[in-house]
Amino acid sequence: MNHLSAALVEVRGAEQELSRAFLSVAEQAGDGQDFRRGCAVMSNWSRTHLRKIENLIGEFGVPFAAAPEDAAGWQSEMPEDHFGLGDLEYLLLPAHHARGAWCSVRHTADEAGAEDLAQLATQCASDTNRQIAWLNNRRSRHRGATAMSS
């Protein structure tokens, strides 16, 4: 498998895990309707990225069944008491993983002269940056609320 195919496999796995993580937290979080709805929207962004990736699979010769070696490995490390501020910390892990994977796709697409893919990677990395910003904003608000109640 070439570098571009490997990067696409990595980003596909990262987006799958990020989408699942947002949905998992949304289903179990007690932080209110707004937080659950936000998690669902963030999951939809990752699923949109996945649809775009799947459209490229045949074009770049990526084996459909290929997956990164550690796909879902970090998810098994999720602590039992992860709700609240821990939710946000937990979600930041796969979000940063997805962001790094998009950077890798962008770099390898540039090297391969695949301009359309490089632009897609830039757009998806930007979306992932917004997911991270949303999580950081929620984390700041949660910390502020916790400090005021102490």
N, CA, C and O of each residue as an XYZ file, in Angstrom:
600
protein
N       0.852     -1.165      0.000
C       0.000      0.000      0.000
C       0.908      1.241      0.000
O       1.859      1.317      0.777
N       0.608      2.208     -0.874
C       1.433      3.411     -0.942
C       1.092      4.370      0.207
O       0.153      4.140      0.970
N       1.878      5.448      0.310
C       1.706      6.386      1.427
C       0.337      7.056      1.423
O      -0.264      7.253      2.480
N      -0.155      7.404      0.243
C      -1.455      8.055      0.165
C      -2.570      7.109      0.597
O      -3.477      7.503      1.331
N      -2.500      5.867      0.143
C      -3.503      4.879      0.563
C      -3.466      4.669      2.071
O      -4.505      4.592      2.727
N      -2.249      4.578      2.610
C      -2.110      4.385      4.057
C      -2.692      5.577      4.825
O      -3.327      5.399      5.865
N      -2.473      6.790      4.308
C      -3.016      7.983      4.963
C      -4.542      7.978      4.920
O      -5.187      8.367      5.893
N      -5.123      7.545      3.809
C      -6.579      7.475      3.694
C      -7.158      6.430      4.644
O      -8.211      6.643      5.245
N      -6.470      5.308      4.774
C      -6.918      4.269      5.708
C      -6.886      4.820      7.138
O      -7.816      4.603      7.915
N      -5.820      5.526      7.470
C      -5.681      6.091      8.815
C      -6.779      7.111      9.104
O      -7.387      7.086     10.174
N      -7.032      8.004      8.155
C      -8.038      9.041      8.403
C      -9.436      8.432      8.449
O     -10.289      8.898      9.204
N      -9.675      7.399      7.652
C     -10.983      6.734      7.715
C     -11.197      6.141      9.105
O     -12.266      6.305      9.693
N     -10.201      5.463      9.620
C     -10.314      4.886     10.961
C     -10.494      5.947     12.032
O     -11.280      5.772     12.964
N      -9.760      7.052     11.897
C      -9.858      8.139     12.878
C     -11.246      8.768     12.861
O     -11.815      9.040     13.918
N     -11.793      9.000     11.676
C     -13.133      9.597     11.581
C     -14.211      8.634     12.076
O     -15.187      9.063     12.692
N     -14.043      7.335     11.812
C     -15.002      6.356     12.331
C     -15.015      6.390     13.850
O     -16.079      6.401     14.468
N     -13.840      6.405     14.446
C     -13.747      6.413     15.908
C     -14.284      7.715     16.487
O     -14.944      7.704     17.526
N     -14.008      8.835     15.827
C     -14.496     10.116     16.322
C     -16.022     10.171     16.269
O     -16.663     10.623     17.217
N     -16.595      9.714     15.171
C     -18.052      9.696     15.048
C     -18.673      8.820     16.133
O     -19.643      9.219     16.778
N     -18.118      7.632     16.332
C     -18.635      6.727     17.365
C     -18.487      7.320     18.761
O     -19.380      7.184     19.598
N     -17.364      7.973     19.007
C     -17.134      8.551     20.334
C     -18.152      9.651     20.626
O     -18.720      9.703     21.717
N     -18.381     10.535     19.643
C     -19.381     11.588     19.851
C     -20.750     10.977     20.126
O     -21.453     11.432     21.029
N     -21.139      9.962     19.371
C     -22.452      9.345     19.581
C     -22.536      8.653     20.927
O     -23.556      8.740     21.610
N     -21.476      7.970     21.313
C     -21.450      7.268     22.598
C     -21.621      8.245     23.755
O     -22.404      8.000     24.672
N     -20.895      9.338     23.708
C     -20.994     10.338     24.775
C     -22.372     10.990     24.750
O     -22.965     11.230     25.802
N     -22.881     11.275     23.558
C     -24.203     11.910     23.449
C     -25.289     11.033     24.053
O     -26.202     11.533     24.710
N     -25.192      9.726     23.831
C     -26.211      8.809     24.339
C     -26.201      8.709     25.859
O     -27.239      8.454     26.470
N     -25.043      8.906     26.473
C     -24.919      8.659     27.903
C     -24.708      9.903     28.747
O     -24.766      9.835     29.975
N     -24.468     11.028     28.111
C     -24.132     12.240     28.853
C     -25.343     12.811     29.566
O     -26.467     12.755     29.066
N     -25.097     13.348     30.715
C     -26.154     13.990     31.478
C     -26.050     15.501     31.442
O     -26.672     16.181     32.258
N     -25.279     16.038     30.517
C     -25.016     17.478     30.471
C     -26.100     18.282     29.769
O     -25.899     19.467     29.500
N     -27.223     17.685     29.470
C     -28.324     18.428     28.886
C     -28.475     18.242     27.392
O     -27.595     17.731     26.698
N     -29.629     18.679     26.934
C     -30.026     18.534     25.534
C     -29.053     19.226     24.582
O     -28.720     18.683     23.528
N     -28.601     20.417     24.948
C     -27.707     21.182     24.088
C     -26.407     20.421     23.830
O     -25.937     20.362     22.694
N     -25.835     19.847     24.865
C     -24.590     19.092     24.720
C     -24.811     17.850     23.862
O     -24.012     17.560     22.972
N     -25.887     17.119     24.123
C     -26.170     15.916     23.336
C     -26.394     16.255     21.868
O     -25.910     15.551     20.981
N     -27.121     17.326     21.617
C     -27.364     17.754     20.230
C     -26.050     18.159     19.561
O     -25.816     17.824     18.400
N     -25.202     18.870     20.284
C     -23.888     19.260     19.744
C     -23.050     18.054     19.397
O     -22.404     18.024     18.349
N     -23.051     17.051     20.269
C     -22.301     15.816     19.981
C     -22.843     15.125     18.732
O     -22.070     14.602     17.929
N     -24.160     15.122     18.564
C     -24.757     14.505     17.371
C     -24.348     15.259     16.111
O     -24.054     14.644     15.087
N     -24.328     16.579     16.180
C     -23.901     17.380     15.021
C     -22.439     17.086     14.700
O     -22.087     16.909     13.533
N     -21.586     17.031     15.717
C     -20.162     16.749     15.492
C     -19.966     15.354     14.894
O     -19.102     15.158     14.040
N     -20.761     14.396     15.341
C     -20.706     13.056     14.772
C     -21.099     13.076     13.299
O     -20.484     12.394     12.478
N     -22.119     13.856     12.967
C     -22.543     13.973     11.567
C     -21.446     14.551     10.698
O     -21.292     14.140      9.548
N     -20.681     15.497     11.221
C     -19.567     16.040     10.442
C     -18.576     14.923     10.105
O     -18.107     14.822      8.972
N     -18.266     14.092     11.093
C     -17.332     12.994     10.834
C     -17.915     11.993      9.840
O     -17.195     11.469      8.990
N     -19.215     11.725      9.946
C     -19.834     10.806      8.981
C     -19.823     11.399      7.573
O     -19.675     10.664      6.596
N     -19.977     12.715      7.459
C     -19.871     13.371      6.156
C     -18.462     13.200      5.603
O     -18.285     12.924      4.417
N     -17.465     13.364      6.459
C     -16.080     13.140      6.027
C     -15.909     11.704      5.543
O     -15.248     11.458      4.535
N     -16.502     10.764      6.261
C     -16.389      9.350      5.878
C     -16.998      9.097      4.500
O     -16.426      8.356      3.700
N     -18.134      9.696      4.218
C     -18.740      9.524      2.893
C     -17.816     10.056      1.803
O     -17.694      9.453      0.737
N     -17.174     11.174      2.069
C     -16.238     11.739      1.096
C     -15.029     10.819      0.910
O     -14.541     10.646     -0.207
N     -14.557     10.240      1.993
C     -13.413      9.326      1.919
C     -13.788      8.081      1.116
O     -13.035      7.651      0.242
N     -14.951      7.506      1.415
C     -15.377      6.287      0.725
C     -15.475      6.514     -0.783
O     -15.233      5.592     -1.562
N     -15.827      7.733     -1.203
C     -15.887      8.031     -2.628
C     -14.505      7.997     -3.276
O     -14.394      7.843     -4.492
N     -13.454      8.139     -2.472
C     -12.089      8.163     -3.000
C     -11.398      6.799     -2.954
O     -10.349      6.609     -3.571
N     -11.978      5.867     -2.236
C     -11.325      4.583     -1.992
C     -10.891      3.905     -3.295
O      -9.729      3.523     -3.435
N     -11.811      3.756     -4.244
C     -11.475      3.105     -5.506
C     -10.477      3.892     -6.327
O      -9.603      3.318     -6.977
N     -10.609      5.198     -6.297
C      -9.739      6.067     -7.089
C      -8.270      5.926     -6.707
O      -7.395      5.990     -7.570
N      -7.996      5.735     -5.422
C      -6.613      5.657     -4.962
C      -6.173      4.236     -4.615
O      -5.090      4.040     -4.063
N      -7.002      3.250     -4.933
C      -6.612      1.858     -4.737
C      -6.470      1.451     -3.286
O      -5.604      0.645     -2.946
N      -7.304      1.993     -2.437
C      -7.245      1.655     -1.017
C      -8.096      0.416     -0.780
O      -9.273      0.401     -1.141
N      -7.521     -0.625     -0.177
C      -8.335     -1.802      0.144
C      -9.427     -1.432      1.150
O      -9.144     -0.870      2.208
N     -10.660     -1.749      0.812
C     -11.801     -1.352      1.638
C     -11.698     -1.902      3.055
O     -12.079     -1.224      4.009
N     -11.196     -3.102      3.201
C     -11.137     -3.722      4.525
C      -9.939     -3.258      5.344
O      -9.837     -3.587      6.525
N      -9.030     -2.499      4.736
C      -7.845     -2.066      5.465
C      -8.239     -1.170      6.625
O      -9.171     -0.371      6.526
N      -7.524     -1.314      7.713
C      -7.782     -0.478      8.887
C      -6.464     -0.227      9.593
O      -5.555     -1.053      9.513
N      -6.345      0.890     10.276
C      -5.131      1.130     11.033
C      -4.973      0.057     12.108
O      -5.960     -0.478     12.612
N      -3.737     -0.250     12.449
C      -3.461     -1.319     13.401
C      -4.118     -1.099     14.752
O      -4.561     -2.053     15.392
N      -4.183      0.142     15.186
C      -4.711      0.397     16.524
C      -6.128      0.952     16.516
O      -6.545      1.592     17.481
N      -6.871      0.717     15.440
C      -8.231      1.254     15.373
C      -9.028      0.763     16.564
O      -9.065     -0.434     16.850
N      -9.645      1.664     17.234
C     -10.500      1.414     18.405
C      -9.719      0.992     19.639
O     -10.322      0.740     20.682
N      -8.409      0.909     19.553
C      -7.620      0.501     20.709
C      -7.724      1.480     21.856
O      -7.841      1.067     23.010
N      -7.684      2.769     21.564
C      -7.769      3.769     22.623
C      -9.146      3.767     23.266
O      -9.286      4.119     24.437
N     -10.168      3.370     22.504
C     -11.520      3.427     23.034
C     -11.710      2.452     24.191
O     -12.498      2.715     25.100
N     -10.996      1.333     24.164
C     -11.128      0.357     25.242
C     -10.541      0.886     26.553
O     -10.786      0.317     27.617
N      -9.766      1.976     26.478
C      -9.159      2.558     27.665
C     -10.065      3.586     28.342
O      -9.671      4.203     29.332
N     -11.260      3.771     27.820
C     -12.168      4.778     28.346
C     -12.570      4.434     29.776
O     -13.082      3.342     30.023
N     -12.349      5.343     30.720
C     -12.698      5.044     32.111
C     -14.210      4.979     32.303
O     -14.970      5.595     31.555
N     -14.629      4.237     33.301
C     -16.054      4.065     33.575
C     -16.720      5.380     33.957
O     -17.866      5.622     33.577
N     -16.021      6.231     34.704
C     -16.617      7.479     35.173
C     -16.209      8.641     34.262
O     -15.671      9.646     34.726
N     -16.469      8.491     32.972
C     -15.978      9.462     31.995
C     -16.956     10.588     31.692
O     -16.659     11.408     30.823
N     -18.079     10.675     32.341
C     -19.067     11.689     31.987
C     -18.765     13.013     32.684
O     -18.136     13.031     33.741
N     -19.209     14.109     32.098
C     -18.898     15.439     32.604
C     -17.648     15.962     31.922
O     -17.505     15.836     30.706
N     -16.740     16.551     32.694
C     -15.513     17.098     32.131
C     -14.703     16.002     31.442
O     -14.053     16.252     30.427
N     -14.741     14.793     31.993
C     -14.029     13.674     31.384
C     -14.520     13.360     29.983
O     -13.741     12.908     29.144
N     -15.807     13.593     29.712
C     -16.340     13.405     28.356
C     -15.555     14.233     27.358
O     -15.168     13.760     26.288
N     -15.332     15.473     27.735
C     -14.664     16.401     26.838
C     -13.214     15.988     26.618
O     -12.713     16.031     25.495
N     -12.549     15.591     27.685
C     -11.173     15.118     27.555
C     -11.125     13.860     26.679
O     -10.248     13.716     25.828
N     -12.071     12.968     26.899
C     -12.170     11.731     26.140
C     -12.380     12.012     24.659
O     -11.754     11.369     23.817
N     -13.247     12.959     24.328
C     -13.536     13.282     22.932
C     -12.384     14.009     22.253
O     -12.232     13.924     21.034
N     -11.581     14.715     23.017
C     -10.451     15.422     22.411
C      -9.405     14.461     21.853
O      -8.711     14.798     20.893
N      -9.281     13.279     22.433
C      -8.293     12.303     21.926
C      -8.570     11.911     20.474
O      -7.693     12.088     19.629
N      -9.748     11.388     20.155
C      -9.982     11.022     18.758
C     -10.075     12.242     17.839
O      -9.775     12.140     16.650
N     -10.484     13.386     18.372
C     -10.549     14.590     17.533
C      -9.146     15.000     17.087
O      -8.932     15.327     15.919
N      -8.205     14.982     18.008
C      -6.825     15.323     17.632
C      -6.213     14.250     16.731
O      -5.415     14.557     15.845
N      -6.587     13.005     16.960
C      -6.118     11.931     16.081
C      -6.619     12.166     14.658
O      -5.855     12.041     13.701
N      -7.902     12.505     14.517
C      -8.466     12.773     13.187
C      -7.781     13.979     12.552
O      -7.493     13.965     11.355
N      -7.517     15.018     13.335
C      -6.848     16.220     12.811
C      -5.468     15.862     12.278
O      -5.088     16.297     11.191
N      -4.723     15.075     13.033
C      -3.396     14.651     12.573
C      -3.463     13.782     11.328
O      -2.617     13.886     10.440
N      -4.471     12.926     11.267
C      -4.628     12.059     10.095
C      -4.936     12.884      8.850
O      -4.436     12.579      7.768
N      -5.758     13.932      8.993
C      -6.044     14.805      7.849
C      -4.787     15.545      7.399
O      -4.587     15.756      6.202
N      -3.944     15.938      8.344
C      -2.672     16.581      7.983
C      -1.804     15.632      7.170
O      -1.149     16.043      6.213
N      -1.804     14.376      7.552
C      -1.043     13.368      6.817
C      -1.591     13.184      5.400
O      -0.826     13.072      4.442
N      -2.911     13.154      5.276
C      -3.524     13.044      3.949
C      -3.137     14.251      3.109
O      -2.782     14.108      1.939
N      -3.202     15.427      3.694
C      -2.857     16.652      2.952
C      -1.419     16.592      2.452
O      -1.144     16.902      1.293
N      -0.511     16.196      3.322
C       0.902     16.128      2.967
C       1.142     15.115      1.851
O       1.824     15.421      0.872
N       0.593     13.924      1.990
C       0.824     12.898      0.969
C       0.100     13.232     -0.330
O       0.595     12.898     -1.407
N      -1.053     13.879     -0.255
C      -1.758     14.301     -1.462
C      -0.946     15.361     -2.199
O      -0.863     15.333     -3.427
N      -0.349     16.290     -1.466
C       0.517     17.291     -2.089
C       1.683     16.626     -2.813
O       2.016     16.988     -3.941
N       2.301     15.643     -2.146
C       3.428     14.934     -2.756
C       3.013     14.179     -4.014
O       3.788     14.078     -4.965
N       1.785     13.648     -4.021
C       1.304     12.866     -5.156
C       0.686     13.745     -6.252
O       0.300     13.245     -7.308
N       0.597     15.045     -5.996
C      -0.014     15.946     -6.969
C      -1.526     15.797     -7.071
O      -2.120     16.146     -8.091
N      -2.142     15.286     -6.029
C      -3.604     15.095     -5.996
C      -4.238     16.335     -5.377
O      -4.586     16.342     -4.196
N      -4.386     17.388     -6.189
C      -4.854     18.674     -5.680
C      -6.257     18.612     -5.081
O      -6.511     19.216     -4.039
N      -7.167     17.889     -5.727
C      -8.536     17.794     -5.198
C      -8.548     17.146     -3.821
O      -9.265     17.589     -2.923
N      -7.756     16.101     -3.662
C      -7.683     15.430     -2.368
C      -7.030     16.332     -1.330
O      -7.455     16.344     -0.174
N      -6.023     17.074     -1.709
C      -5.372     18.000     -0.782
C      -6.367     19.059     -0.315
O      -6.374     19.423      0.861
N      -7.203     19.555     -1.216
C      -8.214     20.548     -0.835
C      -9.258     19.934      0.091
O      -9.689     20.564      1.056
N      -9.663     18.697     -0.211
C     -10.618     18.008      0.666
C     -10.019     17.830      2.057
O     -10.700     18.054      3.058
N      -8.748     17.429      2.127
C      -8.096     17.239      3.422
C      -8.039     18.548      4.197
O      -8.237     18.559      5.412
N      -7.771     19.646      3.508
C      -7.740     20.953      4.160
C      -9.117     21.305      4.709
O      -9.233     21.779      5.839
N     -10.157     21.075      3.916
C     -11.530     21.369      4.351
C     -11.915     20.503      5.553
O     -12.469     21.010      6.528
N     -11.629     19.217      5.490
C     -11.999     18.317      6.585
C     -11.188     18.617      7.850
O     -11.716     18.538      8.959
N      -9.909     18.960      7.684
C      -9.099     19.347      8.846
C      -9.662     20.607      9.481
O      -9.645     20.750     10.704
N     -10.159     21.519      8.663
C     -10.790     22.734      9.184
C     -12.047     22.390      9.988
O     -12.272     22.945     11.063
N     -12.860     21.474      9.461
C     -14.037     21.010     10.212
C     -13.613     20.398     11.539
O     -14.237     20.646     12.570
N     -12.553     19.599     11.512
C     -12.068     18.946     12.728
C     -11.553     19.990     13.714
O     -11.734     19.848     14.923
N     -10.914     21.034     13.203
C     -10.501     22.132     14.084
C     -11.714     22.748     14.777
O     -11.644     23.104     15.953
N     -12.816     22.874     14.056
C     -14.037     23.425     14.654
C     -14.603     22.467     15.699
O     -15.119     22.911     16.725
N     -14.513     21.151     15.451
C     -14.952     20.186     16.456
C     -14.112     20.346     17.729
O     -14.642     20.351     18.839
N     -12.809     20.476     17.549
C     -11.904     20.643     18.690
C     -12.212     21.945     19.421
O     -12.231     21.982     20.651
N     -12.454     23.014     18.663
C     -12.788     24.303     19.288
C     -14.090     24.196     20.079
O     -14.195     24.749     21.174
N     -15.080     23.492     19.536
C     -16.348     23.305     20.247
C     -16.106     22.566     21.563
O     -16.640     22.940     22.607
N     -15.297     21.516     21.495
C     -14.992     20.749     22.705
C     -14.243     21.605     23.726
O     -14.553     21.568     24.917
N     -13.264     22.370     23.263
C     -12.509     23.232     24.180
C     -13.406     24.301     24.798
O     -13.251     24.635     25.972
N     -14.337     24.835     24.020
C     -15.275     25.824     24.540
C     -16.147     25.200     25.623
O     -16.356     25.791     26.682
N     -16.652     24.005     25.348
C     -17.480     23.306     26.347
C     -16.666     23.007     27.605
O     -17.172     23.114     28.722
N     -15.397     22.631     27.412
C     -14.531     22.314     28.549
C     -14.322     23.559     29.405
O     -14.379     23.489     30.633
N     -14.081     24.700     28.758
C     -13.891     25.955     29.494
C     -15.143     26.331     30.274
O     -15.063     26.739     31.433
N     -16.307     26.190     29.629
C     -17.563     26.504     30.308
C     -17.791     25.570     31.490
O     -18.241     26.000     32.553
N     -17.478     24.288     31.298
C     -17.666     23.303     32.362
C     -16.745     23.617     33.545
O     -17.156     23.552     34.703
N     -15.506     23.952     33.232
C     -14.554     24.290     34.312
C     -14.998     25.557     35.038
O     -14.903     25.642     36.262
N     -15.485     26.545     34.276
C     -15.965     27.771     34.889
C     -17.140     27.531     35.815
O     -17.207     28.082     36.913
N     -18.074     26.692     35.353
C     -19.248     26.377     36.174
C     -18.851     25.610     37.422
O     -19.423     25.822     38.491
N     -17.870     24.715     37.292
C     -17.400     23.928     38.439
C     -16.700     24.830     39.440
O     -16.876     24.665     40.647
N     -15.907     25.782     38.959
C     -15.184     26.697     39.855
C     -16.161     27.600     40.604
O     -15.951     27.893     41.781
N     -17.224     28.043     39.936
C     -18.202     28.921     40.591
C     -18.992     28.189     41.667
O     -19.396     28.793     42.662
N     -19.215     26.888     41.473
C     -20.010     26.147     42.442
C     -19.184     25.704     43.644
O     -19.736     25.231     44.638
N     -17.875     25.852     43.559
C     -17.003     25.445     44.681
C     -16.935     26.484     45.768
O     -16.246     26.285     46.768
